[in-house]
Amino acid sequence: MSKRPLKYALWLLGRRAYSQKQIREKLEGKKFEPEEVKNTIKHLIELKFLDDFELAKSFIRQSTLGKPKGKYRLTQELFRKGVDKELIEQALAEELSDEETLATQALARYGKKFTKLDRQKRYEKSMRFLLGRGFSIDIARKSVKDFTC
């Protein structure tokens, strides 16, 4: 195995976490041989430097701290990163305990802007906000109902 693709991949991983797909794309973008790319990824997995499940769990934890997001949005973002759907579902089951509480927290923080609006406008803006964050319609309705009352 050539050291150049491994050295480049380790440099990338030292900067931030990447999925297997992202590392593959980066290495292929540098025009490394397909066999070198495959062996490098295999070696990184053996060394536990590449772990899509851990990446997904970490991403979910980080995404729910500052600006809470719903399952739909988290799933889409992880899928774009190249994480397998089954791994995403497992990570969500482990890390996302109460989506309803997250929606309520997000609305409490950002819904302050809507308090001067009439009830209907506040409802519409709150729903749009939560749906845009990837919360399901049922969770959004329940959180907004509690917020607008």
C-alpha angles and dihedrals in degrees: 000000000000116000096216098075091042092050091049092047092050090050090053093047090050089062099047143329119286133186122237090256093052093050090047091052092047093050093045089049089059088055097244115162115270091239091052091050092050093048093046092052091046090051093048090051091050090051088049092237090121116050117150093192093055090044090054093048092048092047091051092049092050093044094053095049106065107017108011115225132193129242094263095055094043090050092050094048093048091045089054088053088057100253114152116254093236091053090049091053092048092048092048090050090052101040108028105066105160117016091176092061090049091053091050091049092049091049093046091054100042099025092074087086090063100052095096093054124093117263097262094049091045089052093049095047092045092051092048090049095052095042089050089054090056102256118146119256091247094053091044092051093049094047093045092047090056091045099048097045 
